[in-house]
Amino acid sequence: MTAEGHLIFAIASAIFAKRAELTPVLASADWWHIIPATLLTCLLPDIDHPKSLLGQRLKWLSQPIARAFGHRGFTHSLLAVAGGVALLQMKLPAGWIIPTDAFQGMVLGYLSHIVADMLTPAGVPLLWPCRWRFRLPLLNSQKGNQLERMLCLALVGYAMFFPPGMQHFGAGGWTSSVINTVQNSISRIINAQPER
């Protein structure tokens, strides 16, 4: 995924996380903390690629990481995801230099990068150092980034209209509502087809 795609996907992730109340801190987060914080770290996993936007600016850090782990190695693994989830659960001490909602936004930005890379044919090695790649190849970057841009902007639109305060995961939660909406839409399309 391109840097532009990661930035737009991170915005969609931040909006969705706040509106879906992913954590209590994100539910009450200040938009001026969460969006910039998410954008700040959404390109960070690509520090392992010296030709990436961040890698070109921080070559002194990028090149050793690339030699040690390769591109889409440790920085795109479940170890990094587990670290991110642990950081989301961490209670920061009072008076911490970074506001708690900005800190969680930074973690969210990093995690959004990994999820976005799973949408490409290259996927991510979640079980690193095992080389198996996990992917849901919806985006093919070889055809340009128009599809990528459209998908990411559509996700921003969906996140903006996601009903805030919906119940969390579970039988009566928002995941059930999304599935029901999709099923109802498919039923309407099938029922609208003229009989032959």
ROMAR-692325 format. One line per 10 residues: number of its first residue (from 1); their letters; for each residue x, y, z of C-alpha. Coordinates in pm, whole numbers, plus 50000, padded with zeros to 5 digits. Layout:
<atoms>
NUM = A = X:Y:Z; ...
</atoms>
This chain:
<atoms>
1 = MTAEGHLIFA = 50000:50000:50000; 50121:50351:49927; 50197:50612:50192; 49887:50803:50080; 49673:50491:50125; 49813:50433:50473; 49741:50792:50573; 49379:50777:50454; 49330:50429:50607; 49466:50561:50938
11 = IASAIFAKRA = 49213:50846:50936; 48934:50594:50873; 49067:50376:51158; 49080:50669:51400; 48726:50781:51318; 48594:50425:51342; 48779:50352:51670; 48632:50663:51834; 48279:50613:51706; 48282:50239:51785
21 = ELTPVLASAD = 48426:50317:52130; 48707:50066:52080; 48844:50157:52423; 48698:50387:52690; 48982:50633:52631; 48921:50643:52255; 48546:50683:52315; 48609:51011:52497; 48917:51112:52297; 48971:51460:52161
31 = WWHIIPATLL = 48965:51458:51780; 49263:51698:51782; 49464:51436:51971; 49356:51113:51807; 49376:51208:51435; 49726:51369:51441; 49856:51093:51669; 49726:50824:51436; 49880:50997:51135; 50210:51033:51321
41 = TCLLPDIDHP = 50265:50656:51350; 50073:50506:51058; 50388:50486:50845; 50615:50361:51125; 50600:49985:51043; 50767:50063:50708; 51080:50181:50889; 51208:49837:50782; 51208:49950:50416; 51485:50199:50327
51 = KSLLGQRLKW = 51294:50321:50018; 50973:50396:50212; 50877:50754:50291; 50997:50719:50650; 51292:50495:50559; 51434:50758:50323; 51428:51019:50598; 51566:50792:50870; 51818:50581:50676; 52043:50547:50980
61 = LSQPIARAFG = 51761:50353:51149; 51590:50197:50849; 51892:50023:50696; 51995:49824:51006; 51633:49718:51067; 51596:49614:50701; 51917:49408:50719; 51813:49239:51044; 51447:49165:50967; 51375:49247:50600
71 = HRGFTHSLLA = 51074:49438:50475; 50744:49334:50633; 50920:49127:50894; 50911:49184:51268; 50751:49528:51237; 50447:49371:51066; 50412:49064:51291; 50181:48947:51569; 50460:49039:51810; 50417:49401:51702
81 = VAGGVALLQM = 50036:49364:51714; 50050:49208:52063; 50273:49493:52174; 50023:49741:52032; 49727:49575:52203; 49919:49567:52532; 49993:49938:52494; 49621:50007:52433; 49545:49837:52766; 49824:50014:52954
91 = KLPAGWIIPT = 49731:50271:53216; 49953:50575:53184; 50054:50756:53502; 49900:51095:53575; 50103:51378:53431; 50244:51162:53151; 50401:51375:52879; 50166:51242:52606; 49788:51258:52668; 49637:50911:52702
101 = DAFQGMVLGY = 49407:50955:52402; 49699:51070:52183; 49904:50771:52301; 49624:50531:52206; 49591:50713:51874; 49959:50648:51809; 49914:50276:51881; 49606:50273:51657; 49803:50433:51372; 50068:50161:51392
111 = LSHIVADMLT = 49809:49882:51398; 49614:50037:51109; 49925:50005:50893; 49944:49629:50952; 49573:49582:50876; 49605:49790:50558; 49903:49584:50439; 49695:49269:50484; 49471:49401:50205; 49755:49373:49951
121 = PAGVPLLWPC = 49870:49059:49764; 50202:49062:49957; 50021:49035:50292; 50202:49038:50626; 50399:48771:50815; 50191:48773:51131; 50371:48462:51259; 50717:48606:51201; 50985:48460:51193; 50776:48205:51005
131 = RWRFRLPLLN = 50743:48334:50648; 50373:48254:50601; 50186:48559:50474; 49835:48651:50585; 49640:48847:50328; 49300:48945:50199; 49417:49075:49860; 49157:49339:49779; 49414:49586:49649; 49664:49532:49371
141 = SQKGNQLERM = 49914:49816:49378; 50045:49726:49032; 49732:49879:48879; 49799:50218:49034; 49656:50350:49353; 49313:50463:49229; 49138:50155:49371; 49337:50193:49692; 49239:50561:49722; 48871:50485:49650
151 = LCLALVGYAM = 48857:50201:49904; 49029:50407:50176; 48805:50709:50113; 48499:50481:50120; 48617:50352:50459; 48648:50710:50583; 48291:50775:50466; 48165:50458:50633; 48347:50543:50957; 48194:50891:50960
161 = FFPPGMQHFG = 47843:50750:50934; 47902:50465:51177; 47649:50517:51458; 47837:50627:51771; 47776:50449:52098; 47668:50120:51939; 47712:49817:52159; 48044:49639:52138; 48111:49301:51977; 47870:49020:52050
171 = AGGWTSSVIN = 47523:48894:51975; 47357:49234:52004; 47658:49446:51914; 47750:49648:51608; 47901:49347:51428; 47559:49183:51425; 47405:49506:51298; 47656:49526:51011; 47594:49161:50916; 47217:49212:50930
181 = TVQNSISRII = 47243:49523:50713; 47447:49336:50451; 47208:49040:50456; 46904:49268:50421; 47066:49453:50131; 47142:49128:49951; 46786:49006:50011; 46644:49330:49866; 46864:49299:49559; 46763:48937:49505
191 = NAQPER = 46394:49013:49558; 46411:49312:49320; 46526:49090:49032; 46243:49036:48780; 46136:48676:48739; 46202:48508:48405
</atoms>
